[in-house]
């Protein structure tokens, strides 16, 4: 179970790396759009996160339900916004900035809301 947990954690991290990388790749461009890295990254991060919580619960690990709930909510908003705008030719700069902010907040919650850093 520990190997599966680590694989899912790596996939979760790589998903967020793809999402943030896809967003940052457009930082200098005047026209922003949802690219495949963003779409695939948010989907991977969301599904791997769900599976990770399931594996932790199945293994009777101590899971911080409040943290999971907050991350699930923000992740769901990210997923819906990315998927709803995937086929559009461009997205507003405000939406692009909001997606970047939410993705960074997700990473900050994952790192800072941890018993390791208490």
TIVOVEX-539256 format. One record per atom (N, C-alpha, C): residue number from 1; atom name; x, y negated, z negated. Coordinates in Angstrom, 1 decimal. Layout:
<sites>
+-----+------+--------+--------+--------+
|  nr | atom |     c1 |     c2 |     c3 |
+-----+------+--------+--------+--------+
| NUM |   CA |      X |      Y |      Z |
...
+-----+------+--------+--------+--------+
</sites>
This chain:
<sites>
+-----+------+--------+--------+--------+
|  nr | atom |     c1 |     c2 |     c3 |
+-----+------+--------+--------+--------+
|   1 |    N |    0.8 |    1.2 |    0.0 |
|   1 |   CA |    0.0 |    0.0 |    0.0 |
|   1 |    C |    0.9 |   -1.3 |    0.0 |
|   2 |    N |    2.0 |   -1.2 |   -0.6 |
|   2 |   CA |    2.9 |   -2.3 |   -0.7 |
|   2 |    C |    3.4 |   -2.7 |    0.7 |
|   3 |    N |    3.7 |   -1.7 |    1.5 |
|   3 |   CA |    4.2 |   -2.0 |    2.9 |
|   3 |    C |    3.1 |   -2.7 |    3.7 |
|   4 |    N |    1.9 |   -2.2 |    3.6 |
|   4 |   CA |    0.8 |   -2.8 |    4.3 |
|   4 |    C |    0.6 |   -4.3 |    3.8 |
|   5 |    N |    0.7 |   -4.5 |    2.5 |
|   5 |   CA |    0.5 |   -5.8 |    2.0 |
|   5 |    C |    1.6 |   -6.8 |    2.5 |
|   6 |    N |    2.8 |   -6.3 |    2.6 |
|   6 |   CA |    3.9 |   -7.1 |    3.2 |
|   6 |    C |    3.7 |   -7.4 |    4.7 |
|   7 |    N |    3.2 |   -6.4 |    5.4 |
|   7 |   CA |    3.0 |   -6.6 |    6.8 |
|   7 |    C |    1.9 |   -7.7 |    7.0 |
|   8 |    N |    0.8 |   -7.6 |    6.2 |
|   8 |   CA |   -0.3 |   -8.5 |    6.3 |
|   8 |    C |    0.2 |   -9.9 |    5.9 |
|   9 |    N |    1.0 |  -10.0 |    4.9 |
|   9 |   CA |    1.5 |  -11.3 |    4.5 |
|   9 |    C |    2.4 |  -11.9 |    5.6 |
|  10 |    N |    3.2 |  -11.1 |    6.2 |
|  10 |   CA |    4.0 |  -11.6 |    7.3 |
|  10 |    C |    3.2 |  -12.1 |    8.5 |
|  11 |    N |    2.1 |  -11.3 |    8.8 |
|  11 |   CA |    1.2 |  -11.7 |    9.9 |
|  11 |    C |    0.5 |  -13.0 |    9.5 |
|  12 |    N |    0.1 |  -13.2 |    8.3 |
|  12 |   CA |   -0.6 |  -14.4 |    7.8 |
|  12 |    C |    0.3 |  -15.6 |    8.0 |
|  13 |    N |    1.6 |  -15.5 |    7.6 |
|  13 |   CA |    2.5 |  -16.6 |    7.7 |
|  13 |    C |    2.8 |  -16.9 |    9.2 |
|  14 |    N |    3.0 |  -15.9 |   10.0 |
|  14 |   CA |    3.2 |  -16.1 |   11.4 |
|  14 |    C |    2.1 |  -16.8 |   12.1 |
|  15 |    N |    0.8 |  -16.4 |   11.6 |
|  15 |   CA |   -0.3 |  -17.1 |   12.2 |
|  15 |    C |   -0.3 |  -18.6 |   11.9 |
|  16 |    N |    0.0 |  -18.9 |   10.7 |
|  16 |   CA |    0.0 |  -20.4 |   10.4 |
|  16 |    C |    1.2 |  -21.0 |   11.1 |
|  17 |    N |    2.3 |  -20.3 |   11.2 |
|  17 |   CA |    3.4 |  -20.9 |   12.0 |
|  17 |    C |    3.0 |  -21.2 |   13.4 |
|  18 |    N |    2.3 |  -20.3 |   14.0 |
|  18 |   CA |    1.8 |  -20.5 |   15.4 |
|  18 |    C |    0.8 |  -21.7 |   15.5 |
|  19 |    N |   -0.1 |  -21.7 |   14.5 |
|  19 |   CA |   -1.1 |  -22.8 |   14.5 |
|  19 |    C |   -0.4 |  -24.2 |   14.4 |
|  20 |    N |    0.5 |  -24.3 |   13.4 |
|  20 |   CA |    1.2 |  -25.6 |   13.2 |
|  20 |    C |    2.1 |  -25.9 |   14.3 |
|  21 |    N |    2.8 |  -24.9 |   14.8 |
|  21 |   CA |    3.7 |  -25.0 |   16.0 |
|  21 |    C |    2.9 |  -25.5 |   17.2 |
|  22 |    N |    1.8 |  -24.9 |   17.5 |
|  22 |   CA |    1.0 |  -25.4 |   18.6 |
|  22 |    C |    0.5 |  -26.8 |   18.4 |
|  23 |    N |    0.2 |  -27.2 |   17.2 |
|  23 |   CA |   -0.2 |  -28.6 |   17.0 |
|  23 |    C |    1.0 |  -29.5 |   17.1 |
|  24 |    N |    2.1 |  -29.2 |   16.5 |
|  24 |   CA |    3.3 |  -30.1 |   16.6 |
|  24 |    C |    3.9 |  -30.2 |   18.0 |
|  25 |    N |    3.7 |  -29.2 |   18.8 |
|  25 |   CA |    4.2 |  -29.2 |   20.2 |
|  25 |    C |    3.5 |  -30.3 |   21.0 |
|  26 |    N |    2.4 |  -30.8 |   20.5 |
|  26 |   CA |    1.6 |  -31.8 |   21.2 |
|  26 |    C |    1.8 |  -33.2 |   20.6 |
|  27 |    N |    2.7 |  -33.3 |   19.6 |
|  27 |   CA |    2.8 |  -34.6 |   18.8 |
|  27 |    C |    3.1 |  -35.8 |   19.7 |
|  28 |    N |    3.9 |  -35.6 |   20.7 |
|  28 |   CA |    4.3 |  -36.7 |   21.5 |
|  28 |    C |    3.4 |  -36.9 |   22.7 |
|  29 |    N |    2.5 |  -36.1 |   23.0 |
|  29 |   CA |    1.6 |  -36.2 |   24.1 |
|  29 |    C |    0.4 |  -37.1 |   23.8 |
|  30 |    N |    0.0 |  -37.8 |   24.8 |
|  30 |   CA |   -1.1 |  -38.7 |   24.6 |
|  30 |    C |   -2.5 |  -38.0 |   24.6 |
|  31 |    N |   -2.5 |  -36.9 |   25.4 |
|  31 |   CA |   -3.8 |  -36.1 |   25.4 |
|  31 |    C |   -3.5 |  -34.8 |   24.7 |
|  32 |    N |   -4.4 |  -34.5 |   23.7 |
|  32 |   CA |   -4.3 |  -33.3 |   22.8 |
|  32 |    C |   -5.3 |  -32.3 |   23.3 |
|  33 |    N |   -5.0 |  -31.0 |   23.1 |
|  33 |   CA |   -5.9 |  -30.0 |   23.5 |
|  33 |    C |   -5.7 |  -28.8 |   22.6 |
|  34 |    N |   -6.6 |  -27.8 |   22.5 |
|  34 |   CA |   -6.4 |  -26.6 |   21.8 |
|  34 |    C |   -5.6 |  -25.7 |   22.8 |
|  35 |    N |   -4.5 |  -25.2 |   22.3 |
|  35 |   CA |   -3.7 |  -24.3 |   23.2 |
|  35 |    C |   -3.8 |  -22.9 |   22.6 |
|  36 |    N |   -3.2 |  -22.0 |   23.4 |
|  36 |   CA |   -3.3 |  -20.6 |   23.0 |
|  36 |    C |   -2.6 |  -20.3 |   21.7 |
|  37 |    N |   -1.5 |  -21.0 |   21.4 |
|  37 |   CA |   -0.8 |  -20.7 |   20.1 |
|  37 |    C |   -1.7 |  -21.1 |   18.9 |
|  38 |    N |   -2.4 |  -22.2 |   19.1 |
|  38 |   CA |   -3.3 |  -22.6 |   18.0 |
|  38 |    C |   -4.5 |  -21.6 |   17.8 |
|  39 |    N |   -5.0 |  -21.2 |   19.0 |
|  39 |   CA |   -6.2 |  -20.3 |   19.0 |
|  39 |    C |   -5.8 |  -18.9 |   18.4 |
|  40 |    N |   -4.7 |  -18.4 |   18.9 |
|  40 |   CA |   -4.2 |  -17.1 |   18.4 |
|  40 |    C |   -3.7 |  -17.2 |   17.0 |
|  41 |    N |   -3.1 |  -18.3 |   16.6 |
|  41 |   CA |   -2.5 |  -18.4 |   15.3 |
|  41 |    C |   -3.6 |  -18.5 |   14.2 |
|  42 |    N |   -4.6 |  -19.3 |   14.5 |
|  42 |   CA |   -5.6 |  -19.5 |   13.5 |
|  42 |    C |   -6.4 |  -18.2 |   13.3 |
|  43 |    N |   -6.6 |  -17.5 |   14.4 |
|  43 |   CA |   -7.3 |  -16.2 |   14.3 |
|  43 |    C |   -6.5 |  -15.1 |   13.5 |
|  44 |    N |   -5.2 |  -15.1 |   13.8 |
|  44 |   CA |   -4.3 |  -14.1 |   13.1 |
|  44 |    C |   -4.2 |  -14.5 |   11.6 |
|  45 |    N |   -4.0 |  -15.7 |   11.3 |
|  45 |   CA |   -3.9 |  -16.2 |    9.9 |
|  45 |    C |   -5.2 |  -15.8 |    9.2 |
|  46 |    N |   -6.3 |  -16.1 |    9.8 |
|  46 |   CA |   -7.6 |  -15.9 |    9.1 |
|  46 |    C |   -7.9 |  -14.4 |    8.8 |
|  47 |    N |   -7.7 |  -13.6 |    9.9 |
|  47 |   CA |   -8.0 |  -12.2 |    9.7 |
|  47 |    C |   -7.0 |  -11.5 |    8.8 |
|  48 |    N |   -5.7 |  -11.9 |    9.0 |
|  48 |   CA |   -4.7 |  -11.3 |    8.1 |
|  48 |    C |   -4.9 |  -11.7 |    6.6 |
|  49 |    N |   -5.3 |  -12.9 |    6.4 |
|  49 |   CA |   -5.6 |  -13.3 |    5.1 |
|  49 |    C |   -6.8 |  -12.5 |    4.4 |
|  50 |    N |   -7.8 |  -12.3 |    5.2 |
|  50 |   CA |   -9.0 |  -11.5 |    4.7 |
|  50 |    C |   -8.5 |  -10.1 |    4.4 |
|  51 |    N |   -7.7 |   -9.5 |    5.3 |
|  51 |   CA |   -7.3 |   -8.2 |    5.1 |
|  51 |    C |   -6.3 |   -8.1 |    3.9 |
|  52 |    N |   -5.5 |   -9.1 |    3.7 |
|  52 |   CA |   -4.6 |   -9.2 |    2.6 |
|  52 |    C |   -5.3 |   -9.2 |    1.3 |
|  53 |    N |   -6.4 |  -10.0 |    1.2 |
|  53 |   CA |   -7.2 |  -10.0 |    0.0 |
|  53 |    C |   -7.8 |   -8.6 |   -0.3 |
|  54 |    N |   -8.3 |   -8.0 |    0.8 |
|  54 |   CA |   -8.9 |   -6.7 |    0.7 |
|  54 |    C |   -7.9 |   -5.6 |    0.2 |
|  55 |    N |   -6.7 |   -5.7 |    0.7 |
|  55 |   CA |   -5.6 |   -4.7 |    0.2 |
|  55 |    C |   -5.3 |   -5.0 |   -1.3 |
|  56 |    N |   -5.2 |   -6.3 |   -1.6 |
|  56 |   CA |   -4.9 |   -6.6 |   -3.0 |
|  56 |    C |   -6.0 |   -6.1 |   -3.9 |
|  57 |    N |   -7.2 |   -6.4 |   -3.5 |
|  57 |   CA |   -8.4 |   -5.9 |   -4.4 |
|  57 |    C |   -8.4 |   -4.4 |   -4.5 |
|  58 |    N |   -8.1 |   -3.7 |   -3.4 |
|  58 |   CA |   -8.2 |   -2.2 |   -3.4 |
|  58 |    C |   -7.1 |   -1.7 |   -4.2 |
|  59 |    N |   -6.0 |   -2.4 |   -4.4 |
|  59 |   CA |   -4.8 |   -2.0 |   -5.2 |
|  59 |    C |   -5.0 |   -2.4 |   -6.6 |
|  60 |    N |   -6.1 |   -3.0 |   -7.0 |
|  60 |   CA |   -6.4 |   -3.5 |   -8.3 |
|  60 |    C |   -5.3 |   -4.5 |   -8.8 |
|  61 |    N |   -4.8 |   -5.3 |   -7.8 |
|  61 |   CA |   -3.9 |   -6.4 |   -8.1 |
|  61 |    C |   -4.7 |   -7.6 |   -8.7 |
|  62 |    N |   -4.0 |   -8.4 |   -9.5 |
|  62 |   CA |   -4.6 |   -9.6 |  -10.1 |
|  62 |    C |   -4.8 |  -10.6 |   -9.0 |
|  63 |    N |   -6.0 |  -10.9 |   -8.5 |
|  63 |   CA |   -6.2 |  -11.9 |   -7.4 |
|  63 |    C |   -6.9 |  -13.1 |   -8.0 |
|  64 |    N |   -6.3 |  -14.3 |   -7.7 |
|  64 |   CA |   -6.9 |  -15.6 |   -8.1 |
|  64 |    C |   -8.1 |  -15.9 |   -7.2 |
|  65 |    N |   -9.3 |  -15.6 |   -7.6 |
|  65 |   CA |  -10.5 |  -15.8 |   -6.8 |
|  65 |    C |  -10.7 |  -17.2 |   -6.4 |
|  66 |    N |  -10.4 |  -18.2 |   -7.3 |
|  66 |   CA |  -10.5 |  -19.6 |   -6.9 |
|  66 |    C |   -9.6 |  -20.0 |   -5.8 |
|  67 |    N |   -8.4 |  -19.6 |   -5.8 |
|  67 |   CA |   -7.4 |  -19.8 |   -4.7 |
|  67 |    C |   -7.9 |  -19.2 |   -3.4 |
|  68 |    N |   -8.3 |  -18.0 |   -3.5 |
|  68 |   CA |   -8.8 |  -17.3 |   -2.3 |
|  68 |    C |  -10.0 |  -18.0 |   -1.7 |
|  69 |    N |  -10.9 |  -18.4 |   -2.6 |
|  69 |   CA |  -12.1 |  -19.1 |   -2.1 |
|  69 |    C |  -11.8 |  -20.5 |   -1.4 |
|  70 |    N |  -10.9 |  -21.2 |   -2.0 |
|  70 |   CA |  -10.5 |  -22.5 |   -1.4 |
|  70 |    C |   -9.8 |  -22.2 |   -0.1 |
|  71 |    N |   -8.8 |  -21.3 |    0.0 |
|  71 |   CA |   -8.1 |  -21.0 |    1.2 |
|  71 |    C |   -9.1 |  -20.4 |    2.3 |
|  72 |    N |  -10.1 |  -19.6 |    1.8 |
|  72 |   CA |  -11.1 |  -19.1 |    2.8 |
|  72 |    C |  -11.9 |  -20.2 |    3.4 |
|  73 |    N |  -12.3 |  -21.1 |    2.5 |
|  73 |   CA |  -13.1 |  -22.2 |    3.0 |
|  73 |    C |  -12.4 |  -23.1 |    4.0 |
|  74 |    N |  -11.2 |  -23.5 |    3.7 |
|  74 |   CA |  -10.4 |  -24.3 |    4.6 |
|  74 |    C |  -10.0 |  -23.5 |    5.9 |
|  75 |    N |   -9.7 |  -22.2 |    5.7 |
|  75 |   CA |   -9.4 |  -21.4 |    6.9 |
|  75 |    C |  -10.6 |  -21.2 |    7.8 |
|  76 |    N |  -11.8 |  -21.1 |    7.2 |
|  76 |   CA |  -13.0 |  -21.0 |    8.1 |
|  76 |    C |  -13.2 |  -22.3 |    8.8 |
|  77 |    N |  -13.0 |  -23.4 |    8.2 |
|  77 |   CA |  -13.2 |  -24.7 |    8.9 |
|  77 |    C |  -12.2 |  -24.8 |   10.0 |
|  78 |    N |  -10.9 |  -24.4 |    9.8 |
|  78 |   CA |   -9.9 |  -24.4 |   10.8 |
|  78 |    C |  -10.3 |  -23.5 |   12.0 |
|  79 |    N |  -10.8 |  -22.3 |   11.7 |
|  79 |   CA |  -11.1 |  -21.4 |   12.7 |
|  79 |    C |  -12.3 |  -21.9 |   13.5 |
|  80 |    N |  -13.3 |  -22.4 |   12.9 |
|  80 |   CA |  -14.5 |  -22.9 |   13.6 |
|  80 |    C |  -14.1 |  -24.1 |   14.5 |
|  81 |    N |  -13.3 |  -25.0 |   14.0 |
|  81 |   CA |  -13.0 |  -26.2 |   14.7 |
|  81 |    C |  -12.1 |  -25.8 |   16.0 |
|  82 |    N |  -11.2 |  -24.9 |   15.8 |
|  82 |   CA |  -10.3 |  -24.5 |   16.9 |
|  82 |    C |  -11.2 |  -23.8 |   17.9 |
|  83 |    N |  -12.0 |  -22.8 |   17.5 |
|  83 |   CA |  -12.7 |  -22.0 |   18.5 |
|  83 |    C |  -13.8 |  -22.9 |   19.2 |
|  84 |    N |  -14.4 |  -23.8 |   18.5 |
|  84 |   CA |  -15.5 |  -24.6 |   19.1 |
|  84 |    C |  -14.9 |  -25.6 |   20.1 |
|  85 |    N |  -13.6 |  -25.9 |   20.0 |
|  85 |   CA |  -13.0 |  -26.8 |   21.0 |
|  85 |    C |  -12.0 |  -26.2 |   21.9 |
|  86 |    N |  -12.0 |  -24.9 |   22.0 |
|  86 |   CA |  -11.0 |  -24.1 |   22.8 |
|  86 |    C |  -11.2 |  -24.4 |   24.3 |
|  87 |    N |  -12.4 |  -24.5 |   24.8 |
|  87 |   CA |  -12.6 |  -24.7 |   26.2 |
|  87 |    C |  -12.7 |  -26.1 |   26.7 |
|  88 |    N |  -12.6 |  -27.0 |   25.7 |
|  88 |   CA |  -12.6 |  -28.5 |   26.1 |
|  88 |    C |  -11.3 |  -28.9 |   26.7 |
|  89 |    N |  -11.3 |  -29.8 |   27.7 |
|  89 |   CA |  -10.1 |  -30.2 |   28.4 |
|  89 |    C |   -9.2 |  -31.0 |   27.4 |
|  90 |    N |   -9.8 |  -31.7 |   26.5 |
|  90 |   CA |   -9.0 |  -32.5 |   25.5 |
|  90 |    C |   -9.8 |  -32.6 |   24.2 |
|  91 |    N |   -9.1 |  -32.9 |   23.2 |
|  91 |   CA |   -9.7 |  -33.2 |   21.9 |
|  91 |    C |   -9.3 |  -34.6 |   21.4 |
|  92 |    N |  -10.1 |  -35.2 |   20.5 |
|  92 |   CA |   -9.8 |  -36.5 |   20.0 |
|  92 |    C |   -8.5 |  -36.4 |   19.1 |
|  93 |    N |   -7.8 |  -37.5 |   19.1 |
|  93 |   CA |   -6.5 |  -37.5 |   18.2 |
|  93 |    C |   -6.9 |  -37.3 |   16.8 |
|  94 |    N |   -8.0 |  -37.8 |   16.3 |
|  94 |   CA |   -8.4 |  -37.6 |   15.0 |
|  94 |    C |   -8.7 |  -36.1 |   14.6 |
|  95 |    N |   -9.3 |  -35.4 |   15.5 |
|  95 |   CA |   -9.4 |  -33.9 |   15.3 |
|  95 |    C |   -8.1 |  -33.2 |   15.3 |
|  96 |    N |   -7.2 |  -33.6 |   16.2 |
|  96 |   CA |   -5.9 |  -33.0 |   16.2 |
|  96 |    C |   -5.2 |  -33.3 |   14.8 |
|  97 |    N |   -5.2 |  -34.5 |   14.4 |
|  97 |   CA |   -4.6 |  -34.9 |   13.1 |
|  97 |    C |   -5.3 |  -34.1 |   11.9 |
|  98 |    N |   -6.6 |  -34.0 |   12.0 |
|  98 |   CA |   -7.3 |  -33.3 |   10.9 |
|  98 |    C |   -6.9 |  -31.8 |   10.9 |
|  99 |    N |   -6.8 |  -31.2 |   12.1 |
|  99 |   CA |   -6.4 |  -29.8 |   12.1 |
|  99 |    C |   -5.0 |  -29.6 |   11.5 |
| 100 |    N |   -4.1 |  -30.5 |   11.9 |
| 100 |   CA |   -2.7 |  -30.5 |   11.4 |
| 100 |    C |   -2.7 |  -30.6 |    9.8 |
| 101 |    N |   -3.5 |  -31.6 |    9.4 |
| 101 |   CA |   -3.6 |  -31.8 |    7.9 |
| 101 |    C |   -4.1 |  -30.6 |    7.2 |
| 102 |    N |   -5.2 |  -30.1 |    7.7 |
| 102 |   CA |   -5.8 |  -28.9 |    7.1 |
| 102 |    C |   -4.9 |  -27.7 |    7.1 |
| 103 |    N |   -4.1 |  -27.5 |    8.1 |
| 103 |   CA |   -3.2 |  -26.4 |    8.2 |
| 103 |    C |   -2.1 |  -26.6 |    7.2 |
| 104 |    N |   -1.6 |  -27.8 |    7.0 |
| 104 |   CA |   -0.5 |  -28.1 |    6.1 |
| 104 |    C |   -1.1 |  -27.9 |    4.6 |
| 105 |    N |   -2.3 |  -28.4 |    4.4 |
| 105 |   CA |   -2.9 |  -28.2 |    3.1 |
| 105 |    C |   -3.0 |  -26.7 |    2.7 |
| 106 |    N |   -3.4 |  -25.9 |    3.7 |
| 106 |   CA |   -3.4 |  -24.4 |    3.5 |
| 106 |    C |   -2.1 |  -23.9 |    3.0 |
| 107 |    N |   -1.0 |  -24.3 |    3.7 |
| 107 |   CA |    0.3 |  -23.8 |    3.3 |
| 107 |    C |    0.7 |  -24.3 |    1.9 |
| 108 |    N |    0.4 |  -25.6 |    1.7 |
| 108 |   CA |    0.7 |  -26.1 |    0.3 |
| 108 |    C |   -0.1 |  -25.4 |   -0.8 |
| 109 |    N |   -1.3 |  -25.1 |   -0.5 |
| 109 |   CA |   -2.1 |  -24.3 |   -1.5 |
| 109 |    C |   -1.5 |  -23.0 |   -1.7 |
| 110 |    N |   -1.1 |  -22.3 |   -0.7 |
| 110 |   CA |   -0.5 |  -21.0 |   -0.8 |
| 110 |    C |    0.8 |  -21.0 |   -1.6 |
| 111 |    N |    1.6 |  -22.0 |   -1.4 |
| 111 |   CA |    2.9 |  -22.1 |   -2.1 |
| 111 |    C |    2.8 |  -22.7 |   -3.5 |
| 112 |    N |    2.1 |  -23.8 |   -3.6 |
| 112 |   CA |    2.0 |  -24.5 |   -4.9 |
| 112 |    C |    1.1 |  -23.9 |   -5.9 |
| 113 |    N |    0.0 |  -23.3 |   -5.5 |
| 113 |   CA |   -1.0 |  -22.7 |   -6.4 |
| 113 |    C |   -0.6 |  -21.2 |   -6.6 |
| 114 |    N |    0.5 |  -21.0 |   -7.2 |
| 114 |   CA |    1.1 |  -19.7 |   -7.3 |
| 114 |    C |    1.6 |  -19.5 |   -8.7 |
| 115 |    N |    1.4 |  -18.4 |   -9.4 |
| 115 |   CA |    2.0 |  -18.2 |  -10.7 |
| 115 |    C |    3.5 |  -18.3 |  -10.8 |
| 116 |    N |    4.1 |  -18.1 |   -9.6 |
| 116 |   CA |    5.6 |  -18.1 |   -9.5 |
| 116 |    C |    6.1 |  -19.5 |   -9.8 |
| 117 |    N |    5.3 |  -20.5 |   -9.4 |
| 117 |   CA |    5.8 |  -21.9 |   -9.5 |
| 117 |    C |    5.2 |  -22.6 |  -10.8 |
| 118 |    N |    4.6 |  -21.9 |  -11.7 |
| 118 |   CA |    4.1 |  -22.5 |  -12.9 |
| 118 |    C |    5.1 |  -22.6 |  -14.0 |
+-----+------+--------+--------+--------+
</sites>
